[in-house]
Amino acid sequence: MSADNTKTDANLDLSDRTAALLMVNKDERKLIRELLVMTLNSENGKGQIRKKLGAQYVELGENLLKALGSP
């Protein structure tokens, strides 16, 4: 991840398995948002999430997409 952050580039804090905070820059948020849009607009994509992680993660993804300002 890029360490290039500006005052106008508010970062989204995410935590990994170790509970360490990850800073996500503007370009990374853009990528995550696009991946979520493609996945959540696809029944196969949502099915894979349900299969691997459980149904609650589809809702988690939808909430994350809203927090990222879905297009």
mmCIF file of the N, C-alpha and C atoms, coordinates in Angstrom:
data_MODEL
# 
_entry.id   MODEL 
# 
loop_
_atom_site.group_PDB 
_atom_site.id 
_atom_site.type_symbol 
_atom_site.label_atom_id 
_atom_site.label_alt_id 
_atom_site.label_comp_id 
_atom_site.label_asym_id 
_atom_site.label_entity_id 
_atom_site.label_seq_id 
_atom_site.pdbx_PDB_ins_code 
_atom_site.Cartn_x 
_atom_site.Cartn_y 
_atom_site.Cartn_z 
_atom_site.occupancy 
_atom_site.B_iso_or_equiv 
_atom_site.pdbx_formal_charge 
_atom_site.auth_seq_id 
_atom_site.auth_comp_id 
_atom_site.auth_asym_id 
_atom_site.auth_atom_id 
_atom_site.pdbx_PDB_model_num 
ATOM 1   N N  . MET A 1 1  ? 0.825   -1.188  0.000  1.00 0.00 ? 1  MET A N  1 
ATOM 2   C CA . MET A 1 1  ? 0.000   0.000   0.000  1.00 0.00 ? 1  MET A CA 1 
ATOM 3   C C  . MET A 1 1  ? 0.861   1.239   0.000  1.00 0.00 ? 1  MET A C  1 
ATOM 4   N N  . SER A 1 2  ? 0.359   2.253   -0.596 1.00 0.00 ? 2  SER A N  1 
ATOM 5   C CA . SER A 1 2  ? 1.111   3.484   -0.737 1.00 0.00 ? 2  SER A CA 1 
ATOM 6   C C  . SER A 1 2  ? 1.128   4.267   0.565  1.00 0.00 ? 2  SER A C  1 
ATOM 7   N N  . ALA A 1 3  ? 2.256   4.859   0.863  1.00 0.00 ? 3  ALA A N  1 
ATOM 8   C CA . ALA A 1 3  ? 2.371   5.700   2.051  1.00 0.00 ? 3  ALA A CA 1 
ATOM 9   C C  . ALA A 1 3  ? 2.103   7.154   1.704  1.00 0.00 ? 3  ALA A C  1 
ATOM 10  N N  . ASP A 1 4  ? 1.753   7.430   0.446  1.00 0.00 ? 4  ASP A N  1 
ATOM 11  C CA . ASP A 1 4  ? 1.518   8.788   -0.025 1.00 0.00 ? 4  ASP A CA 1 
ATOM 12  C C  . ASP A 1 4  ? 0.099   9.226   0.328  1.00 0.00 ? 4  ASP A C  1 
ATOM 13  N N  . ASN A 1 5  ? -0.057  9.909   1.444  1.00 0.00 ? 5  ASN A N  1 
ATOM 14  C CA . ASN A 1 5  ? -1.376  10.377  1.889  1.00 0.00 ? 5  ASN A CA 1 
ATOM 15  C C  . ASN A 1 5  ? -1.360  11.893  2.009  1.00 0.00 ? 5  ASN A C  1 
ATOM 16  N N  . THR A 1 6  ? -2.471  12.529  1.688  1.00 0.00 ? 6  THR A N  1 
ATOM 17  C CA . THR A 1 6  ? -2.586  13.971  1.842  1.00 0.00 ? 6  THR A CA 1 
ATOM 18  C C  . THR A 1 6  ? -3.706  14.278  2.812  1.00 0.00 ? 6  THR A C  1 
ATOM 19  N N  . LYS A 1 7  ? -3.779  15.525  3.237  1.00 0.00 ? 7  LYS A N  1 
ATOM 20  C CA . LYS A 1 7  ? -4.841  15.928  4.159  1.00 0.00 ? 7  LYS A CA 1 
ATOM 21  C C  . LYS A 1 7  ? -6.216  15.755  3.533  1.00 0.00 ? 7  LYS A C  1 
ATOM 22  N N  . THR A 1 8  ? -6.321  15.947  2.233  1.00 0.00 ? 8  THR A N  1 
ATOM 23  C CA . THR A 1 8  ? -7.622  15.819  1.571  1.00 0.00 ? 8  THR A CA 1 
ATOM 24  C C  . THR A 1 8  ? -7.965  14.380  1.235  1.00 0.00 ? 8  THR A C  1 
ATOM 25  N N  . ASP A 1 9  ? -7.027  13.457  1.406  1.00 0.00 ? 9  ASP A N  1 
ATOM 26  C CA . ASP A 1 9  ? -7.257  12.051  1.103  1.00 0.00 ? 9  ASP A CA 1 
ATOM 27  C C  . ASP A 1 9  ? -7.533  11.301  2.402  1.00 0.00 ? 9  ASP A C  1 
ATOM 28  N N  . ALA A 1 10 ? -8.776  11.349  2.858  1.00 0.00 ? 10 ALA A N  1 
ATOM 29  C CA . ALA A 1 10 ? -9.152  10.652  4.083  1.00 0.00 ? 10 ALA A CA 1 
ATOM 30  C C  . ALA A 1 10 ? -9.035  9.159   3.847  1.00 0.00 ? 10 ALA A C  1 
ATOM 31  N N  . ASN A 1 11 ? -8.415  8.461   4.766  1.00 0.00 ? 11 ASN A N  1 
ATOM 32  C CA . ASN A 1 11 ? -8.214  7.027   4.623  1.00 0.00 ? 11 ASN A CA 1 
ATOM 33  C C  . ASN A 1 11 ? -9.272  6.244   5.365  1.00 0.00 ? 11 ASN A C  1 
ATOM 34  N N  . LEU A 1 12 ? -9.602  5.080   4.820  1.00 0.00 ? 12 LEU A N  1 
ATOM 35  C CA . LEU A 1 12 ? -10.528 4.161   5.447  1.00 0.00 ? 12 LEU A CA 1 
ATOM 36  C C  . LEU A 1 12 ? -9.695  3.202   6.287  1.00 0.00 ? 12 LEU A C  1 
ATOM 37  N N  . ASP A 1 13 ? -10.048 3.048   7.541  1.00 0.00 ? 13 ASP A N  1 
ATOM 38  C CA . ASP A 1 13 ? -9.324  2.131   8.420  1.00 0.00 ? 13 ASP A CA 1 
ATOM 39  C C  . ASP A 1 13 ? -9.974  0.757   8.358  1.00 0.00 ? 13 ASP A C  1 
ATOM 40  N N  . LEU A 1 14 ? -9.178  -0.246  8.061  1.00 0.00 ? 14 LEU A N  1 
ATOM 41  C CA . LEU A 1 14 ? -9.623  -1.627  8.047  1.00 0.00 ? 14 LEU A CA 1 
ATOM 42  C C  . LEU A 1 14 ? -8.732  -2.405  8.991  1.00 0.00 ? 14 LEU A C  1 
ATOM 43  N N  . SER A 1 15 ? -9.262  -3.438  9.604  1.00 0.00 ? 15 SER A N  1 
ATOM 44  C CA . SER A 1 15 ? -8.413  -4.250  10.462 1.00 0.00 ? 15 SER A CA 1 
ATOM 45  C C  . SER A 1 15 ? -8.297  -5.647  9.880  1.00 0.00 ? 15 SER A C  1 
ATOM 46  N N  . ASP A 1 16 ? -7.121  -6.219  9.998  1.00 0.00 ? 16 ASP A N  1 
ATOM 47  C CA . ASP A 1 16 ? -6.895  -7.568  9.491  1.00 0.00 ? 16 ASP A CA 1 
ATOM 48  C C  . ASP A 1 16 ? -7.077  -8.568  10.630 1.00 0.00 ? 16 ASP A C  1 
ATOM 49  N N  . ARG A 1 17 ? -6.695  -9.807  10.383 1.00 0.00 ? 17 ARG A N  1 
ATOM 50  C CA . ARG A 1 17 ? -6.865  -10.870 11.384 1.00 0.00 ? 17 ARG A CA 1 
ATOM 51  C C  . ARG A 1 17 ? -6.147  -10.570 12.687 1.00 0.00 ? 17 ARG A C  1 
ATOM 52  N N  . THR A 1 18 ? -5.089  -9.815  12.635 1.00 0.00 ? 18 THR A N  1 
ATOM 53  C CA . THR A 1 18 ? -4.322  -9.518  13.843 1.00 0.00 ? 18 THR A CA 1 
ATOM 54  C C  . THR A 1 18 ? -4.844  -8.260  14.538 1.00 0.00 ? 18 THR A C  1 
ATOM 55  N N  . ALA A 1 19 ? -5.900  -7.670  13.978 1.00 0.00 ? 19 ALA A N  1 
ATOM 56  C CA . ALA A 1 19 ? -6.505  -6.443  14.492 1.00 0.00 ? 19 ALA A CA 1 
ATOM 57  C C  . ALA A 1 19 ? -5.624  -5.227  14.237 1.00 0.00 ? 19 ALA A C  1 
ATOM 58  N N  . ALA A 1 20 ? -4.601  -5.378  13.411 1.00 0.00 ? 20 ALA A N  1 
ATOM 59  C CA . ALA A 1 20 ? -3.779  -4.236  13.030 1.00 0.00 ? 20 ALA A CA 1 
ATOM 60  C C  . ALA A 1 20 ? -4.574  -3.368  12.062 1.00 0.00 ? 20 ALA A C  1 
ATOM 61  N N  . LEU A 1 21 ? -4.472  -2.077  12.194 1.00 0.00 ? 21 LEU A N  1 
ATOM 62  C CA . LEU A 1 21 ? -5.186  -1.176  11.300 1.00 0.00 ? 21 LEU A CA 1 
ATOM 63  C C  . LEU A 1 21 ? -4.425  -1.019  9.995  1.00 0.00 ? 21 LEU A C  1 
ATOM 64  N N  . LEU A 1 22 ? -5.174  -1.045  8.904  1.00 0.00 ? 22 LEU A N  1 
ATOM 65  C CA . LEU A 1 22 ? -4.591  -0.845  7.586  1.00 0.00 ? 22 LEU A CA 1 
ATOM 66  C C  . LEU A 1 22 ? -5.117  0.462   7.036  1.00 0.00 ? 22 LEU A C  1 
ATOM 67  N N  . MET A 1 23 ? -4.238  1.257   6.484  1.00 0.00 ? 23 MET A N  1 
ATOM 68  C CA . MET A 1 23 ? -4.653  2.509   5.870  1.00 0.00 ? 23 MET A CA 1 
ATOM 69  C C  . MET A 1 23 ? -4.820  2.263   4.373  1.00 0.00 ? 23 MET A C  1 
ATOM 70  N N  . VAL A 1 24 ? -5.977  2.650   3.850  1.00 0.00 ? 24 VAL A N  1 
ATOM 71  C CA . VAL A 1 24 ? -6.285  2.424   2.446  1.00 0.00 ? 24 VAL A CA 1 
ATOM 72  C C  . VAL A 1 24 ? -6.376  3.785   1.765  1.00 0.00 ? 24 VAL A C  1 
ATOM 73  N N  . ASN A 1 25 ? -5.530  3.997   0.738  1.00 0.00 ? 25 ASN A N  1 
ATOM 74  C CA . ASN A 1 25 ? -5.520  5.293   0.075  1.00 0.00 ? 25 ASN A CA 1 
ATOM 75  C C  . ASN A 1 25 ? -6.647  5.391   -0.966 1.00 0.00 ? 25 ASN A C  1 
ATOM 76  N N  . LYS A 1 26 ? -6.729  6.518   -1.619 1.00 0.00 ? 26 LYS A N  1 
ATOM 77  C CA . LYS A 1 26 ? -7.816  6.797   -2.557 1.00 0.00 ? 26 LYS A CA 1 
ATOM 78  C C  . LYS A 1 26 ? -7.884  5.771   -3.684 1.00 0.00 ? 26 LYS A C  1 
ATOM 79  N N  . ASP A 1 27 ? -6.754  5.441   -4.286 1.00 0.00 ? 27 ASP A N  1 
ATOM 80  C CA . ASP A 1 27 ? -6.743  4.479   -5.384 1.00 0.00 ? 27 ASP A CA 1 
ATOM 81  C C  . ASP A 1 27 ? -7.135  3.080   -4.917 1.00 0.00 ? 27 ASP A C  1 
ATOM 82  N N  . GLU A 1 28 ? -6.675  2.709   -3.737 1.00 0.00 ? 28 GLU A N  1 
ATOM 83  C CA . GLU A 1 28 ? -7.031  1.401   -3.184 1.00 0.00 ? 28 GLU A CA 1 
ATOM 84  C C  . GLU A 1 28 ? -8.513  1.325   -2.862 1.00 0.00 ? 28 GLU A C  1 
ATOM 85  N N  . ARG A 1 29 ? -9.078  2.407   -2.327 1.00 0.00 ? 29 ARG A N  1 
ATOM 86  C CA . ARG A 1 29 ? -10.527 2.448   -2.067 1.00 0.00 ? 29 ARG A CA 1 
ATOM 87  C C  . ARG A 1 29 ? -11.307 2.317   -3.362 1.00 0.00 ? 29 ARG A C  1 
ATOM 88  N N  . LYS A 1 30 ? -10.809 2.984   -4.412 1.00 0.00 ? 30 LYS A N  1 
ATOM 89  C CA . LYS A 1 30 ? -11.462 2.928   -5.724 1.00 0.00 ? 30 LYS A CA 1 
ATOM 90  C C  . LYS A 1 30 ? -11.487 1.485   -6.234 1.00 0.00 ? 30 LYS A C  1 
ATOM 91  N N  . LEU A 1 31 ? -10.377 0.774   -6.084 1.00 0.00 ? 31 LEU A N  1 
ATOM 92  C CA . LEU A 1 31 ? -10.295 -0.614  -6.508 1.00 0.00 ? 31 LEU A CA 1 
ATOM 93  C C  . LEU A 1 31 ? -11.224 -1.499  -5.681 1.00 0.00 ? 31 LEU A C  1 
ATOM 94  N N  . ILE A 1 32 ? -11.189 -1.344  -4.368 1.00 0.00 ? 32 ILE A N  1 
ATOM 95  C CA . ILE A 1 32 ? -12.061 -2.144  -3.499 1.00 0.00 ? 32 ILE A CA 1 
ATOM 96  C C  . ILE A 1 32 ? -13.524 -1.901  -3.847 1.00 0.00 ? 32 ILE A C  1 
ATOM 97  N N  . ARG A 1 33 ? -13.879 -0.647  -4.060 1.00 0.00 ? 33 ARG A N  1 
ATOM 98  C CA . ARG A 1 33 ? -15.255 -0.294  -4.413 1.00 0.00 ? 33 ARG A CA 1 
ATOM 99  C C  . ARG A 1 33 ? -15.665 -0.984  -5.719 1.00 0.00 ? 33 ARG A C  1 
ATOM 100 N N  . GLU A 1 34 ? -14.804 -0.931  -6.719 1.00 0.00 ? 34 GLU A N  1 
ATOM 101 C CA . GLU A 1 34 ? -15.114 -1.549  -8.012 1.00 0.00 ? 34 GLU A CA 1 
ATOM 102 C C  . GLU A 1 34 ? -15.240 -3.067  -7.892 1.00 0.00 ? 34 GLU A C  1 
ATOM 103 N N  . LEU A 1 35 ? -14.348 -3.689  -7.145 1.00 0.00 ? 35 LEU A N  1 
ATOM 104 C CA . LEU A 1 35 ? -14.428 -5.133  -6.934 1.00 0.00 ? 35 LEU A CA 1 
ATOM 105 C C  . LEU A 1 35 ? -15.714 -5.525  -6.208 1.00 0.00 ? 35 LEU A C  1 
ATOM 106 N N  . LEU A 1 36 ? -16.093 -4.731  -5.215 1.00 0.00 ? 36 LEU A N  1 
ATOM 107 C CA . LEU A 1 36 ? -17.341 -5.005  -4.496 1.00 0.00 ? 36 LEU A CA 1 
ATOM 108 C C  . LEU A 1 36 ? -18.555 -4.842  -5.396 1.00 0.00 ? 36 LEU A C  1 
ATOM 109 N N  . VAL A 1 37 ? -18.568 -3.792  -6.223 1.00 0.00 ? 37 VAL A N  1 
ATOM 110 C CA . VAL A 1 37 ? -19.685 -3.573  -7.143 1.00 0.00 ? 37 VAL A CA 1 
ATOM 111 C C  . VAL A 1 37 ? -19.826 -4.778  -8.071 1.00 0.00 ? 37 VAL A C  1 
ATOM 112 N N  . MET A 1 38 ? -18.722 -5.200  -8.684 1.00 0.00 ? 38 MET A N  1 
ATOM 113 C CA . MET A 1 38 ? -18.779 -6.331  -9.617 1.00 0.00 ? 38 MET A CA 1 
ATOM 114 C C  . MET A 1 38 ? -19.224 -7.612  -8.914 1.00 0.00 ? 38 MET A C  1 
ATOM 115 N N  . THR A 1 39 ? -18.687 -7.857  -7.740 1.00 0.00 ? 39 THR A N  1 
ATOM 116 C CA . THR A 1 39 ? -19.003 -9.085  -7.011 1.00 0.00 ? 39 THR A CA 1 
ATOM 117 C C  . THR A 1 39 ? -20.438 -9.097  -6.508 1.00 0.00 ? 39 THR A C  1 
ATOM 118 N N  . LEU A 1 40 ? -20.876 -7.997  -5.921 1.00 0.00 ? 40 LEU A N  1 
ATOM 119 C CA . LEU A 1 40 ? -22.207 -7.962  -5.324 1.00 0.00 ? 40 LEU A CA 1 
ATOM 120 C C  . LEU A 1 40 ? -23.323 -7.821  -6.358 1.00 0.00 ? 40 LEU A C  1 
ATOM 121 N N  . ASN A 1 41 ? -22.982 -7.428  -7.575 1.00 0.00 ? 41 ASN A N  1 
ATOM 122 C CA . ASN A 1 41 ? -23.978 -7.378  -8.652 1.00 0.00 ? 41 ASN A CA 1 
ATOM 123 C C  . ASN A 1 41 ? -24.087 -8.712  -9.376 1.00 0.00 ? 41 ASN A C  1 
ATOM 124 N N  . SER A 1 42 ? -23.293 -9.677  -8.969 1.00 0.00 ? 42 SER A N  1 
ATOM 125 C CA . SER A 1 42 ? -23.278 -11.000 -9.591 1.00 0.00 ? 42 SER A CA 1 
ATOM 126 C C  . SER A 1 42 ? -23.789 -12.041 -8.596 1.00 0.00 ? 42 SER A C  1 
ATOM 127 N N  . GLU A 1 43 ? -24.775 -12.818 -9.023 1.00 0.00 ? 43 GLU A N  1 
ATOM 128 C CA . GLU A 1 43 ? -25.263 -13.894 -8.143 1.00 0.00 ? 43 GLU A CA 1 
ATOM 129 C C  . GLU A 1 43 ? -24.159 -14.905 -7.879 1.00 0.00 ? 43 GLU A C  1 
ATOM 130 N N  . ASN A 1 44 ? -23.328 -15.183 -8.888 1.00 0.00 ? 44 ASN A N  1 
ATOM 131 C CA . ASN A 1 44 ? -22.202 -16.106 -8.687 1.00 0.00 ? 44 ASN A CA 1 
ATOM 132 C C  . ASN A 1 44 ? -21.210 -15.536 -7.681 1.00 0.00 ? 44 ASN A C  1 
ATOM 133 N N  . GLY A 1 45 ? -20.957 -14.241 -7.770 1.00 0.00 ? 45 GLY A N  1 
ATOM 134 C CA . GLY A 1 45 ? -20.042 -13.598 -6.831 1.00 0.00 ? 45 GLY A CA 1 
ATOM 135 C C  . GLY A 1 45 ? -20.556 -13.669 -5.406 1.00 0.00 ? 45 GLY A C  1 
ATOM 136 N N  . LYS A 1 46 ? -21.828 -13.326 -5.236 1.00 0.00 ? 46 LYS A N  1 
ATOM 137 C CA . LYS A 1 46 ? -22.417 -13.400 -3.892 1.00 0.00 ? 46 LYS A CA 1 
ATOM 138 C C  . LYS A 1 46 ? -22.456 -14.840 -3.392 1.00 0.00 ? 46 LYS A C  1 
ATOM 139 N N  . GLY A 1 47 ? -22.702 -15.783 -4.315 1.00 0.00 ? 47 GLY A N  1 
ATOM 140 C CA . GLY A 1 47 ? -22.724 -17.192 -3.936 1.00 0.00 ? 47 GLY A CA 1 
ATOM 141 C C  . GLY A 1 47 ? -21.370 -17.665 -3.439 1.00 0.00 ? 47 GLY A C  1 
ATOM 142 N N  . GLN A 1 48 ? -20.312 -17.219 -4.090 1.00 0.00 ? 48 GLN A N  1 
ATOM 143 C CA . GLN A 1 48 ? -18.962 -17.576 -3.650 1.00 0.00 ? 48 GLN A CA 1 
ATOM 144 C C  . GLN A 1 48 ? -18.666 -17.019 -2.263 1.00 0.00 ? 48 GLN A C  1 
ATOM 145 N N  . ILE A 1 49 ? -19.094 -15.798 -2.023 1.00 0.00 ? 49 ILE A N  1 
ATOM 146 C CA . ILE A 1 49 ? -18.890 -15.209 -0.692 1.00 0.00 ? 49 ILE A CA 1 
ATOM 147 C C  . ILE A 1 49 ? -19.647 -16.025 0.354  1.00 0.00 ? 49 ILE A C  1 
ATOM 148 N N  . ARG A 1 50 ? -20.910 -16.351 0.055  1.00 0.00 ? 50 ARG A N  1 
ATOM 149 C CA . ARG A 1 50 ? -21.702 -17.164 0.995  1.00 0.00 ? 50 ARG A CA 1 
ATOM 150 C C  . ARG A 1 50 ? -21.034 -18.510 1.261  1.00 0.00 ? 50 ARG A C  1 
ATOM 151 N N  . LYS A 1 51 ? -20.554 -19.142 0.200  1.00 0.00 ? 51 LYS A N  1 
ATOM 152 C CA . LYS A 1 51 ? -19.944 -20.473 0.312  1.00 0.00 ? 51 LYS A CA 1 
ATOM 153 C C  . LYS A 1 51 ? -18.662 -20.431 1.136  1.00 0.00 ? 51 LYS A C  1 
ATOM 154 N N  . LYS A 1 52 ? -17.801 -19.458 0.870  1.00 0.00 ? 52 LYS A N  1 
ATOM 155 C CA . LYS A 1 52 ? -16.501 -19.402 1.541  1.00 0.00 ? 52 LYS A CA 1 
ATOM 156 C C  . LYS A 1 52 ? -16.554 -18.773 2.929  1.00 0.00 ? 52 LYS A C  1 
ATOM 157 N N  . LEU A 1 53 ? -17.413 -17.743 3.089  1.00 0.00 ? 53 LEU A N  1 
ATOM 158 C CA . LEU A 1 53 ? -17.372 -16.965 4.330  1.00 0.00 ? 53 LEU A CA 1 
ATOM 159 C C  . LEU A 1 53 ? -18.673 -16.978 5.122  1.00 0.00 ? 53 LEU A C  1 
ATOM 160 N N  . GLY A 1 54 ? -19.778 -17.213 4.441  1.00 0.00 ? 54 GLY A N  1 
ATOM 161 C CA . GLY A 1 54 ? -21.080 -17.181 5.113  1.00 0.00 ? 54 GLY A CA 1 
ATOM 162 C C  . GLY A 1 54 ? -21.904 -15.997 4.642  1.00 0.00 ? 54 GLY A C  1 
ATOM 163 N N  . ALA A 1 55 ? -23.218 -16.135 4.768  1.00 0.00 ? 55 ALA A N  1 
ATOM 164 C CA . ALA A 1 55 ? -24.161 -15.130 4.264  1.00 0.00 ? 55 ALA A CA 1 
ATOM 165 C C  . ALA A 1 55 ? -23.956 -13.752 4.895  1.00 0.00 ? 55 ALA A C  1 
ATOM 166 N N  . GLN A 1 56 ? -23.521 -13.714 6.133  1.00 0.00 ? 56 GLN A N  1 
ATOM 167 C CA . GLN A 1 56 ? -23.344 -12.424 6.799  1.00 0.00 ? 56 GLN A CA 1 
ATOM 168 C C  . GLN A 1 56 ? -22.285 -11.571 6.095  1.00 0.00 ? 56 GLN A C  1 
ATOM 169 N N  . TYR A 1 57 ? -21.364 -12.207 5.367  1.00 0.00 ? 57 TYR A N  1 
ATOM 170 C CA . TYR A 1 57 ? -20.321 -11.453 4.682  1.00 0.00 ? 57 TYR A CA 1 
ATOM 171 C C  . TYR A 1 57 ? -20.831 -10.749 3.426  1.00 0.00 ? 57 TYR A C  1 
ATOM 172 N N  . VAL A 1 58 ? -21.912 -11.256 2.852  1.00 0.00 ? 58 VAL A N  1 
ATOM 173 C CA . VAL A 1 58 ? -22.530 -10.534 1.733  1.00 0.00 ? 58 VAL A CA 1 
ATOM 174 C C  . VAL A 1 58 ? -23.075 -9.212  2.256  1.00 0.00 ? 58 VAL A C  1 
ATOM 175 N N  . GLU A 1 59 ? -23.753 -9.260  3.393  1.00 0.00 ? 59 GLU A N  1 
ATOM 176 C CA . GLU A 1 59 ? -24.267 -8.032  4.010  1.00 0.00 ? 59 GLU A CA 1 
ATOM 177 C C  . GLU A 1 59 ? -23.112 -7.123  4.427  1.00 0.00 ? 59 GLU A C  1 
ATOM 178 N N  . LEU A 1 60 ? -22.061 -7.692  4.951  1.00 0.00 ? 60 LEU A N  1 
ATOM 179 C CA . LEU A 1 60 ? -20.890 -6.909  5.330  1.00 0.00 ? 60 LEU A CA 1 
ATOM 180 C C  . LEU A 1 60 ? -20.310 -6.197  4.112  1.00 0.00 ? 60 LEU A C  1 
ATOM 181 N N  . GLY A 1 61 ? -20.227 -6.904  2.987  1.00 0.00 ? 61 GLY A N  1 
ATOM 182 C CA . GLY A 1 61 ? -19.738 -6.301  1.755  1.00 0.00 ? 61 GLY A CA 1 
ATOM 183 C C  . GLY A 1 61 ? -20.638 -5.169  1.275  1.00 0.00 ? 61 GLY A C  1 
ATOM 184 N N  . GLU A 1 62 ? -21.944 -5.366  1.362  1.00 0.00 ? 62 GLU A N  1 
ATOM 185 C CA . GLU A 1 62 ? -22.884 -4.313  0.970  1.00 0.00 ? 62 GLU A CA 1 
ATOM 186 C C  . GLU A 1 62 ? -22.733 -3.086  1.855  1.00 0.00 ? 62 GLU A C  1 
ATOM 187 N N  . ASN A 1 63 ? -22.553 -3.296  3.150  1.00 0.00 ? 63 ASN A N  1 
ATOM 188 C CA . ASN A 1 63 ? -22.348 -2.178  4.072  1.00 0.00 ? 63 ASN A CA 1 
ATOM 189 C C  . ASN A 1 63 ? -21.018 -1.471  3.809  1.00 0.00 ? 63 ASN A C  1 
ATOM 190 N N  . LEU A 1 64 ? -19.985 -2.243  3.510  1.00 0.00 ? 64 LEU A N  1 
ATOM 191 C CA . LEU A 1 64 ? -18.684 -1.635  3.182  1.00 0.00 ? 64 LEU A CA 1 
ATOM 192 C C  . LEU A 1 64 ? -18.786 -0.807  1.917  1.00 0.00 ? 64 LEU A C  1 
ATOM 193 N N  . LEU A 1 65 ? -19.517 -1.323  0.932  1.00 0.00 ? 65 LEU A N  1 
ATOM 194 C CA . LEU A 1 65 ? -19.702 -0.590  -0.314 1.00 0.00 ? 65 LEU A CA 1 
ATOM 195 C C  . LEU A 1 65 ? -20.407 0.734   -0.063 1.00 0.00 ? 65 LEU A C  1 
ATOM 196 N N  . LYS A 1 66 ? -21.421 0.733   0.798  1.00 0.00 ? 66 LYS A N  1 
ATOM 197 C CA . LYS A 1 66 ? -22.111 1.975   1.142  1.00 0.00 ? 66 LYS A CA 1 
ATOM 198 C C  . LYS A 1 66 ? -21.151 2.935   1.832  1.00 0.00 ? 66 LYS A C  1 
ATOM 199 N N  . ALA A 1 67 ? -20.321 2.404   2.735  1.00 0.00 ? 67 ALA A N  1 
ATOM 200 C CA . ALA A 1 67 ? -19.365 3.260   3.448  1.00 0.00 ? 67 ALA A CA 1 
ATOM 201 C C  . ALA A 1 67 ? -18.326 3.846   2.505  1.00 0.00 ? 67 ALA A C  1 
ATOM 202 N N  . LEU A 1 68 ? -18.005 3.107   1.429  1.00 0.00 ? 68 LEU A N  1 
ATOM 203 C CA . LEU A 1 68 ? -17.043 3.597   0.451  1.00 0.00 ? 68 LEU A CA 1 
ATOM 204 C C  . LEU A 1 68 ? -17.676 4.548   -0.551 1.00 0.00 ? 68 LEU A C  1 
ATOM 205 N N  . GLY A 1 69 ? -18.992 4.739   -0.452 1.00 0.00 ? 69 GLY A N  1 
ATOM 206 C CA . GLY A 1 69 ? -19.689 5.625   -1.377 1.00 0.00 ? 69 GLY A CA 1 
ATOM 207 C C  . GLY A 1 69 ? -19.911 4.946   -2.700 1.00 0.00 ? 69 GLY A C  1 
ATOM 208 N N  . SER A 1 70 ? -20.803 3.965   -2.714 1.00 0.00 ? 70 SER A N  1 
ATOM 209 C CA . SER A 1 70 ? -21.013 3.185   -3.930 1.00 0.00 ? 70 SER A CA 1 
ATOM 210 C C  . SER A 1 70 ? -21.387 4.096   -5.101 1.00 0.00 ? 70 SER A C  1 
ATOM 211 N N  . PRO A 1 71 ? -20.875 3.745   -6.283 1.00 0.00 ? 71 PRO A N  1 
ATOM 212 C CA . PRO A 1 71 ? -21.103 4.577   -7.484 1.00 0.00 ? 71 PRO A CA 1 
ATOM 213 C C  . PRO A 1 71 ? -22.551 4.556   -7.940 1.00 0.00 ? 71 PRO A C  1 
# 
